[in-house]
Amino acid sequence: MEPLPFAPPEVSPAVMSRALSTDKAAVPPRVSFAFPVAGQALSPRGHMIVQFSKPMDPARLERGVMVHFERDGLLAGLPSLKFDYRDCQRVLVITPDPPPPPLSDVVVDFLDAVVDVDGRRLVAGTKQEGAPDGVVERIRFQRGP
């Protein structure tokens, strides 16, 4: 490999770090993946995994996530939630207590208060029709028999 015909300018690590983090901070977070995927049923315990495109602010995330159970389109429960963070706060495991009843839907709403570690608000990806105002993202999981 031939050397470059010119010398690249000297850039201090501090300046480079600031430039890189600024670029990343400008991109708002999104939900990039949810498990179980469409067509797969939740386990009886009801663990749900949501992956974000960026590390999220845990305190704001916990205040900005609402979960309810539905059966035949009617409210079937409002569980308390346990949150577990993985992959440097990019992955959230939500465990409802009590677990969802058999043959119910579990609806997870992410409110507009949810922000990443840089303070950027979550942007919509799959908001479903009928979601109330203030809901940025709504994910529906199904619990099998």
N, C-alpha and C positions, 0 to 999 in steps of 0.2 A: 504494500500500500504506500502510495506516495505521500509525502508531507504536504500540508496545505500551503498554497502559495503566499499566504499571509498569516499573521499571528492573530488569533481571535482576541478580542479585548479582554482584559482582566476584569472579572466580576467577583466581588467578595461573596463568600458563602451566605452572609447575612442578607445581602441584597437579593441574591438568587432565591433564597428561601422565602423572602417576603413576596417576591414576584410570583413564585409558584403558588403560594398559599392564597394570594389575592385572586389569581385566575380561578382557582378551585372554589373560592368563596363566592364568586360571582354567579356560579351555576346553582340554581335552586334544586333542592332534593326532590326525589320522586320515589314512589314504591316501585321497585324493580322486579320483585318476585314475591309470590305468596304460596305457602304450602299448607295443606294439600292443594293441589291444582284442581281446576274445574274438572268435574267428573269423578274425582276421588272423594271418598267420605272421610270425615274427621274420625279420629280414634275415639273410643268411648270416653276417655279423659278430656278430650277436646282441645289438645295443644294445637295452636296455630302459629306458623312462622311467617314473619314478614321481613323481607330484606329491602333496605333503602339504598339509594345510589350514593349516599354520603352518610357519615356518622351523625347521629341525631342527638339532640339535647334531652337526656333522660327525664329531667324534671318536667319540661314542657310536654314531652311525649306522653308521660303518664297522666297529665292533666288534660291532654287533648285526645285521648282514645276512649271511645264509648263502645260497649258491647251489649247486645241484647239478643235474646233467643226469640225466634218466630216459629209458629206452626200454623199451617193453613192461612198465612197472612196475618195472624193475630199475635200479639205480644204473649210470649210464653215464659219470660223470665228476664231478670236483670242481675247477672252474676257480679260478684266482686272479682277482681282480676289480680293475677300475679304476673309480674313482668320479669323477664330474664334477658339480659343483653349479652350479645356475642359479637365476635368479629369487630372489635373496636367500636361498638355501638352502632353498627350498620345493620345488625340482625336483631330482631325483637321476637322473643317467644312469649306468646300470651297464653296463659292457662286460666280458664274461667273456673270459679268456685261458687256454686256447684257446677259439675260438668253439664253439658247440654243434654236435654232429654232426647231419647231416640226419635229419629225421623223429623228433627227440627232443623231450622236454618240458624246459623250463628252469623249475625250481622256485626261487622266491625266498622265503625265510623272514625275517621281521622278528621278532627276539627281544624279550623284555620289557625288555632293556637300552636300547632305542631311546627317546630323549627329545628334546623340542624345546628351543629355546634358553632357555626358561623353566624347564626341568627337569621338565616334565610327561611322563609315559609315553604312548607311542603306545597308542591303544585299538583294539580289534578292529573290523573292518568286514566283511571277507570271509574270515575264517579257515575253511579247508576242513576237512572231516572227515578224521581221520587224522593231522592235524598233531601233532607231539610236544609235550609240556609245555614251556612256556617260549616257544613260538611264538605271537606275538600276531596276526600277519597272514601269510597265505600266498598268494602269487600264482603262478599257473602260466601260462607262456607256451609256445607251440608253435612249433617250428622246422620250416619246410617242407622240401621235397626239395632 
